[in-house]
Amino acid sequence: MNLYRINIYRVMAAFFFLAFTLPSLAYAQGAVVPPPAPDVSSTPPVGDQQEQGWYLGGGVGLSMASIDKAGIKDFENFIGVPSPILSVNESSASFKLFGGFHLNRNFALELGLVDFGKVGAKELIWGDTFDFEVIGTFVSGVGSLPMDEQTDFLIKFGFINWRSDSTVSVYGVGGALLKTFTVSENGIAPILGLGVETQLDNNISLRGELEHYAIDVKKSGAGDFIVMSVGGIYHF
């Protein structure tokens, strides 16, 4: 595990700690006044529609990858296309679609698809390009920590089954494309995520998330995707 990945986990661990301790301290010090107990004579019992249910959602955002130039050099040697000087692009637009089921007020299971977009590098002499595209399906558990009546703090842990396509395009004099190489790779990696979800009405909510996908594309030196996203959810 490299130092970059260790630091990401430390940041997420700090968020976990603050998320659990700050609301408790606020209640203890009287900063947050809990809502009055419901009148059981007029409030209907909690049913499946309130505690359990299906939902569908989607989101768009920014994905950021860690690209290792040494790894790209190894990839170049593997396909026989050496390039001395590289300009690296480590960010891209991304999107995801997901669905889930609330088992209870504080826990849900999610399945989904995420596309991290295209990141890569460019050789500055001949203009050769190195493009890395990663897509995957994931399953995760989502814990909800209520902050108030409309807003929950989210904690996510799961796994992604990912596939990458690493493509090298080789150019000659005058920018003419000479040849391309594509190497595919796949694997399973863990997911850690934090987020906030706000309920707009009984059916619609907004969610913002920060997620770390510990993907390691060994043949091309790309991986460790961080995704910041916002999206909407429809609750059935």
DASULQUI-V65631 format. One record per pair of residues at least 12 apart in sequence whose ideal C-beta (glycine too) atoms are under 10 Angstrom apart, sorted by the first residue. I is the first residue (numbers start at 1). J is the second residue. Records with the same first field share a line. If there is no record, write none. Layout:
BEGIN
I = J  J
END
This chain:
BEGIN
1 = 214  216
2 = 66  68  216  223  224
4 = 66  68  223  224
5 = 66  212  214  216  223  224
8 = 66  192  212  214  224  226
9 = 192  212  214
11 = 194  210  212  226
12 = 155  192  193  194  210  211  212
13 = 192
15 = 153  155  192  194  210
16 = 153  155  192  194
18 = 153
19 = 143  145  147  153  154  155  194  196
20 = 145  153  155
22 = 147  153
23 = 145  146  147  148  153
26 = 147
32 = 147  148
35 = 148  149
46 = 104  105
48 = 102
49 = 202  235  236
50 = 102  105  202
51 = 102  103  104  105  106
52 = 101  102  103  104  105  108
53 = 100  101  102  103  108  203  235  236
54 = 99  100  101  102  108  234  235  236
55 = 98  99  100  101  102  108  110  203  204  205  233  234  235  236
56 = 97  98  99  100  112  232  233  234  235  236
57 = 96  97  98  99  100  110  112  197  204  205  206  207  231  232  233  234  235
58 = 95  96  97  98  99  112  113  207  229  231  232  233  234
59 = 94  95  96  97  98  112  114  195  206  207  208  209  227  228  229  230  231  232  233
60 = 93  94  95  96  229  230  231
61 = 93  94  95  96  114  117  208  209  210  211  227  228  229  230  231
62 = 91  92  93  94  117  226  227  228  229
63 = 90  91  92  93  94  95  96  114  115  116  117  118  119  134  211  213  225  226  227  228  229
64 = 90  91  92  94  116  119  224  225  226  227  228
65 = 88  89  90  91  92  116  117  119  120  132  134  213  215  217  221  222  223  224  225  226  227
66 = 90  119  215  216  221  222  223  224  225  226
67 = 86  88  89  90  119  120  121  130  132  217  220  221  222  223  224
68 = 88  216  217  220  221  222  223  224
69 = 86  88  121  221
70 = 221
71 = 216  217  218  219  220  221  222  223
72 = 86  88  120  121  123  130  132  166  168  220  221  222
73 = 86  221
74 = 218  219  220  221
75 = 121  130  132  166  168  181  183  217  218  219  220  221  222
76 = 123  128  130  168  181  220  221
78 = 166  168  181  183  219  220
79 = 166  168  170  179  181  182  183  219
80 = 168  170  181
81 = 123  126  128  130  168  169  170  178  179  181
82 = 123  128
83 = 121  122  123  124  125  126  127  128  129  130  168  170
84 = 123  124  125  126
85 = 122  123  124  125  126
86 = 120  121  122  123  124  128  130
87 = 120  121  122  123  124  129
88 = 119  120  121  122  130  222
89 = 118  119  120  121  122  129  130  131  132
90 = 119  120  121  132  222  224  225  226
91 = 117  119  226
92 = 115  116  117  118  119  120  132  133  134  225  227
93 = 115  116  117  118
94 = 114  115  116  117  118  134  135  225  227  228  229
95 = 113  114  115  116  117  227  229  231
96 = 112  113  114  115  116  136  138  209  211  227  229  231
97 = 111  112  113  114  115  231
98 = 110  111  112  113  114  137  138  139  140  142  207  231  233
99 = 111  112  113  233  234  236
100 = 112  139  140  141  142  233  235
101 = 236
102 = 142  144  235
103 = 141  142
104 = 144
105 = 144  146  152
106 = 142  143  144  145  146  152
107 = 141  142  143  144  155
108 = 140  141  142  143  144  154  156
109 = 139  140  141  142  158
110 = 138  139  140  141  142  156  158
111 = 137  138  139  140  158
112 = 136  137  138  139  140  158  160
113 = 135  136  137  138  160
114 = 134  135  136  137  138  160  162  191  211  213  225  227  229
115 = 133  134  135  136
116 = 132  133  134  135  136  162  164  213  215  222  225  227
117 = 132  133  134  135  225  227
118 = 131  132  133  134  165  167
119 = 131  132  133  134  222  225
120 = 132  133  166  167  168  169  220  222
121 = 168  220  221  222
122 = 169
123 = 168  169  170  171
126 = 170  171  172  173  175  178
127 = 169  170  171  172  175  177
128 = 168  169  170  171  172  177  178
129 = 167  168  169  170  171  177  180
130 = 166  167  168  169  181  220  221  222
131 = 165  166  167  168  169  180  182  220  222
132 = 164  165  166  167  185  217  219  220  221  222  223
133 = 163  164  165  166  167  182  184  222
134 = 160  162  163  164  165  166  185  186  213  215  217  222  223  225
135 = 160  162  163  164  165
136 = 159  160  161  162  163  164  186  187  188  189  191  213  215  225
137 = 159  160  161  162  163
138 = 156  158  159  160  161  162  188  189  191  193  211  213
139 = 158  159  160  161  191
140 = 156  157  158  159  160  190  191  192  193  211
141 = 155  156  157  158
142 = 154  155  156  157  158  193  195  197  207  209
143 = 155  156  157
144 = 195  197
147 = 196  197  198
148 = 198
149 = 199
150 = 197  198  199  200  201  205
151 = 196  197  198  199  205  206
152 = 195  196  197  198  199  205  207
153 = 194  195  196  197
154 = 193  194  195  196  197  207  208  209
155 = 192  193  194  195
156 = 191  192  193  194  195  209  210  211  212
157 = 190  191  192  193
158 = 189  190  191  192  193  211  213
159 = 188  189  190  191  213  214
160 = 187  188  189  190  191  211  213  214  215  225
161 = 186  187  188  189
162 = 185  186  187  188  189  213  215  216  217  223  225
163 = 184  185  186  187  217
164 = 183  184  185  186  187  215  216  217  218  219  220  222  223
165 = 182  183  184  185  217  220
166 = 181  182  183  184  185  217  219  220  221  222
167 = 180  181  182  183  184  220
168 = 180  181  182  183  220
169 = 181  182
183 = 217  219  220
184 = 219
185 = 215  216  217  218  219  220  222
186 = 217
187 = 215  216  217  218  223
188 = 215
189 = 212  213  214  215  216  223  224  225
190 = 212  213  214  215
191 = 211  212  213  214  215  225  227
192 = 210  211  212  213  214
193 = 209  210  211  212  213  227  229
194 = 208  209  210  211  212
195 = 207  208  209  210  211  229  230  231
196 = 208  209  210
197 = 209  231  233
199 = 233  235
200 = 232  233
201 = 235
202 = 235
203 = 233  234  235  236
204 = 232  233  234  235
205 = 231  232  233  234  235
206 = 230  231  232  233
207 = 229  230  231  232  233
208 = 228  229  230  231
209 = 227  228  229  230  231
210 = 226  227  228  229
211 = 225  226  227  228  229
212 = 224  225  226  227
213 = 225  226  227
END
